[in-house]
């Protein structure tokens, strides 16, 4: 990864953690929204090309591992 990708991924992961913390203390409907978002984005990772993965700083193996995680897991 280059420096810019590292910064983007770090900031994005911090945003996701903050959103998840809010969602887990929120009503059940908000939790389902979080689960749906995870499912949707993880499945999208499985369809990215090698070039697209390179742009976001992930290897095909990293994308596969994340994409195959169940929606209820962090």
N, C-alpha and C positions, 0 to 999 in steps of 0.2 A: 504494500500500500504506500501511496505517497502521503506527504504531510497533510495535504488538503483533505484527502479522503478520510484520514484518521480523525481529523477535527470534525468533519461532518458526521461520521459514524458515532463519535463520542457524544456530540451534541444531540443527535437523533436518539441515541440510546437513553440519554438523560431525560429527554422529553417523553419517551415511551414509559420509562420507569415512573415518572411523575404522574402521567395519565393513568397508569395501571394502579398506582396507590390510591388515586382519587376514585377510580372505578371500583376497586375492591371494597371501599368503604361506602360506596354509593348503593342505591337500590338495585335489585336484581336485574331490572331492565337495562341499566347501564352496563352491568357485567356482561350481559348477553351481547351488547353492542361491541364491547371489547373482544369477546370471543369470536364474534363474526368478523371483526376487523383482522384479527390474527389469522383466522382461517383463510380469508380472502388474500391477504398479503403473502402468506406462506405458500399458498398454491401458485400465486403469481411468480414467486421466486423460481419455481420449478420450470417455468416457461421462458425464462430469460435466456438470451443468447450469451455466448462466451464474451462477446464484446460488451454487452450490457452489464454483465457481472463484473468485468474488469473496470468499467466506469464507476461502479459503486464500491469497488475494492473487495469483492468476494471471489473466492474460488468456486468452481463448480461443486466441489465436495462440501464446502461450507453452506452453499445455497441448498444443496440436497438435504443436508442434515437439518437445517432450519425448516425447509419446506415440508419435511416428513414428520415434524413434531406435531403431536395432537394440539388442537386449538386451546385446550385448557391448561397447557404447560407454558411456563415462561420461556 
